[in-house]
Amino acid sequence: MLDKYHSPVRWAALAALSVFLLGCTASSTPVGAVNSQAATQARTGPVISPPPVTPPTPPGDVAIAFACKDAFGGKPETPTANVIAVRVGEQADFDRFVLQFDSKVPPFTVKRQAKPTFVQGASGQPVTLNGSIGVLITLHSTSQASTYSGPTDITHPEFAVLKEAKVIEDFEGTVQWGIGLAPPSCMRAFTLSDPARLVIDFSTAS
């Protein structure tokens, strides 16, 4: 009698428990689930775009026009600067002369002259460079005797314009380089930083 009585009761209890468990499983949400509607609404706010970035200027691409006149510049307040490197090179439309310094670019002048003949500061003797005209680069508050070990007379007869560059003076804070050009050429002078450089381009355009 007891087995017959408890059997229906036991089955009814098991059935009720199964329904309860199924109901809990169907209504529960897994931990960490993402509500796609809420995520979409969260993305409907204003979108902030990053500011445009200007690409760096490629080497040799300088937005400075050539001019047939003298040039000057540099930092007057700069303490004594030291020349540490001198370079020349050929580009598509110009020949280039570069002076590199250990700090900032010192005060400078770049002056054209009718002949490539210069007076050497120490001896007072004239020296004539290759070419038909000259350019005298003067650096103030500058030295190079103890910091520059490269050539002091650079010749490139194969260059289109820049034929020779030579040290004219290095005395008491003044350094001068003479440039011999052929044929006459317009030029542009500008400075660059990191490292500090004075760049002088001589146009090869006819």
Legacy VTK file of the C-alpha trace (Angstrom):
# vtk DataFile Version 3.0
C-alpha trace
ASCII
DATASET POLYDATA
POINTS 206 float
0.000 0.000 0.000
2.765 2.451 0.867
4.595 1.790 -2.426
1.456 2.292 -4.444
0.633 5.475 -2.553
4.055 7.078 -2.745
4.702 6.218 -6.375
2.241 8.785 -7.835
3.365 11.396 -5.317
7.032 10.808 -6.133
6.405 11.143 -9.865
4.407 14.343 -9.385
7.185 15.873 -7.292
9.826 14.979 -9.861
7.724 16.488 -12.636
7.266 19.743 -10.712
11.002 19.955 -9.983
11.841 19.467 -13.688
9.490 22.248 -14.722
11.033 24.555 -12.119
14.596 23.827 -13.304
13.695 24.306 -16.972
12.084 27.628 -16.164
15.206 28.856 -14.364
17.465 27.807 -17.214
15.391 29.502 -19.899
15.094 32.807 -18.065
18.663 33.182 -16.809
21.204 35.253 -18.770
24.829 34.043 -18.955
27.335 36.182 -17.064
29.128 38.527 -19.355
26.521 38.484 -22.136
26.351 41.655 -24.259
23.075 43.316 -25.055
23.531 44.185 -28.753
20.836 46.870 -28.641
22.491 48.634 -25.691
25.912 48.414 -27.381
24.499 49.936 -30.555
22.910 52.779 -28.595
26.204 53.417 -26.789
27.926 53.968 -30.144
25.412 56.497 -31.457
27.104 59.466 -29.699
29.298 62.028 -31.491
32.416 60.591 -33.121
35.615 62.592 -32.499
38.092 62.384 -35.362
41.827 62.915 -34.740
43.313 66.135 -36.183
44.967 65.840 -39.609
48.694 65.149 -39.528
50.978 67.016 -41.913
53.587 64.636 -43.381
57.231 65.621 -42.906
58.995 67.450 -45.712
61.153 65.005 -47.686
64.881 65.754 -47.847
65.676 68.093 -50.741
62.074 69.332 -50.966
62.499 72.878 -49.578
59.761 75.469 -49.994
62.239 78.355 -50.374
62.684 80.037 -53.721
66.082 80.649 -55.277
67.136 84.286 -55.440
70.075 86.098 -57.023
70.962 88.033 -53.864
73.003 87.748 -50.664
71.677 85.990 -47.559
72.137 86.188 -43.801
70.708 84.643 -40.626
71.556 82.534 -37.585
71.166 83.046 -33.839
72.910 86.198 -32.522
72.594 85.061 -28.901
74.262 81.733 -29.588
77.564 81.121 -27.736
80.531 79.963 -29.767
79.470 77.240 -32.177
81.796 74.612 -33.572
81.810 73.266 -37.111
81.831 69.469 -36.944
81.089 68.446 -40.549
81.135 69.865 -44.076
79.340 68.221 -46.997
78.741 68.910 -50.673
76.392 67.110 -53.023
74.534 67.117 -56.319
70.732 67.154 -56.517
68.366 67.165 -59.477
68.150 70.983 -59.769
70.938 72.312 -57.568
74.335 71.716 -55.993
74.402 71.787 -52.180
76.909 72.959 -49.565
76.250 72.084 -45.905
77.937 73.161 -42.667
76.976 71.193 -39.550
77.439 72.511 -36.000
77.582 71.019 -32.531
74.896 73.376 -31.170
72.794 76.006 -32.898
73.549 77.717 -36.205
75.630 80.849 -35.474
75.162 84.251 -37.170
76.154 84.001 -40.836
76.324 85.919 -44.084
76.466 84.521 -47.613
77.765 87.119 -50.083
78.277 86.832 -53.824
81.274 88.347 -55.584
82.310 88.809 -59.198
85.417 86.588 -59.027
86.310 83.409 -57.082
89.326 85.165 -55.521
89.449 85.525 -51.738
91.889 87.003 -49.227
93.032 84.495 -46.623
92.586 85.917 -43.143
95.734 84.662 -41.480
98.252 85.458 -44.206
96.445 88.140 -46.174
97.392 86.302 -49.355
94.865 86.004 -52.208
93.638 82.576 -53.235
91.668 81.858 -56.416
89.271 78.917 -56.584
87.970 77.000 -59.578
85.008 78.674 -61.264
84.058 82.039 -62.700
82.365 83.734 -59.711
82.672 83.415 -55.945
80.538 83.203 -52.819
81.945 84.025 -49.376
80.320 82.379 -46.351
81.190 84.083 -43.046
80.334 82.527 -39.670
80.569 84.638 -36.513
81.145 83.288 -32.985
82.385 80.093 -34.594
85.418 77.828 -34.495
86.346 74.655 -36.336
90.082 74.077 -35.798
89.582 71.616 -32.915
86.247 70.066 -33.953
86.437 69.580 -37.733
88.962 67.104 -39.120
87.648 66.799 -42.676
89.071 68.295 -45.879
89.487 72.077 -45.999
89.696 72.254 -49.803
86.943 70.335 -51.607
86.948 70.216 -55.415
84.262 68.789 -57.707
84.884 69.848 -61.310
82.203 67.364 -62.413
79.445 69.228 -60.526
77.135 71.408 -62.607
77.792 74.627 -60.641
79.748 74.147 -57.401
83.353 73.624 -58.463
85.318 74.191 -55.257
84.879 74.976 -51.538
87.831 76.054 -49.410
88.448 77.376 -45.893
89.484 81.033 -46.135
89.731 81.899 -42.433
89.433 80.306 -38.984
90.645 82.919 -36.526
89.362 84.549 -33.323
85.790 83.360 -33.593
85.362 83.907 -37.337
85.216 81.077 -39.874
85.004 81.722 -43.614
84.495 79.346 -46.520
84.913 80.430 -50.125
82.878 78.833 -52.904
83.854 78.813 -56.573
80.926 78.562 -59.001
80.645 78.211 -62.770
78.462 79.388 -64.361
76.888 82.120 -62.159
73.978 80.796 -60.132
71.111 82.001 -57.969
71.038 80.513 -54.486
69.030 79.934 -51.352
70.282 79.656 -47.764
68.359 78.166 -44.847
68.965 76.448 -41.525
67.922 73.064 -40.189
67.886 71.676 -36.656
68.594 68.306 -35.050
71.388 68.452 -36.030
72.071 72.167 -36.510
72.987 72.888 -40.137
73.436 75.770 -42.526
72.402 74.673 -46.017
73.208 76.632 -49.174
71.837 75.476 -52.522
73.064 76.764 -55.876
70.561 76.444 -58.693
71.616 74.488 -61.763
68.608 75.641 -63.796
69.601 77.527 -66.934
LINES 1 207
206 0 1 2 3 4 5 6 7 8 9 10 11 12 13 14 15 16 17 18 19 20 21 22 23 24 25 26 27 28 29 30 31 32 33 34 35 36 37 38 39 40 41 42 43 44 45 46 47 48 49 50 51 52 53 54 55 56 57 58 59 60 61 62 63 64 65 66 67 68 69 70 71 72 73 74 75 76 77 78 79 80 81 82 83 84 85 86 87 88 89 90 91 92 93 94 95 96 97 98 99 100 101 102 103 104 105 106 107 108 109 110 111 112 113 114 115 116 117 118 119 120 121 122 123 124 125 126 127 128 129 130 131 132 133 134 135 136 137 138 139 140 141 142 143 144 145 146 147 148 149 150 151 152 153 154 155 156 157 158 159 160 161 162 163 164 165 166 167 168 169 170 171 172 173 174 175 176 177 178 179 180 181 182 183 184 185 186 187 188 189 190 191 192 193 194 195 196 197 198 199 200 201 202 203 204 205
